Amino acid sequence: MPNDKTSTRGPSGSRPLEHPACEDIRLADVLHALADPMRLRVVRTLAAAEGELNCADIELPVSKSTCTHHFRVLREHGVIQQLYRGTAKMNRLRTADLEKLFPGLIDGVLRAADLQARRLGEE
């Protein structure tokens, strides 16, 4: 099984961000990443934005270090890609990779999350 990782270099002096190669993304890892309500909120926000968002643009009711943890889990499990634009860390869903590997999964999860949010009056 290949274990190639792709990385994006950060600002001068920072370490690169590791991402799993498409063929290394596993369904169990993606489901684990999506199972957390805060991480699901990140994914829903990125999907609604239909593009890149800065970490600061995604409001989560947790500490900064906990936000960092959630973004790292999403990145390391292949759900999002993070890259630096200057000193800003930008985030985007790996929609094409996930659709190729698990057709309909992200759309289904997003639809279910939207239905639940409406049912609970969160929208």
Salt bridges, closest charged atoms under 4 A:
ASP36 OD2 - HIS70 ND1 3.76
GLU52 OE2 - ARG85 NH2 2.60
GLU76 OE1 - ARG72 NH1 3.26
ASP97 OD2 - ARG94 NH2 2.85
ASP114 OD1 - ARG44 NH2 2.70
GLU123 OE2 - ARG44 NH2 2.43
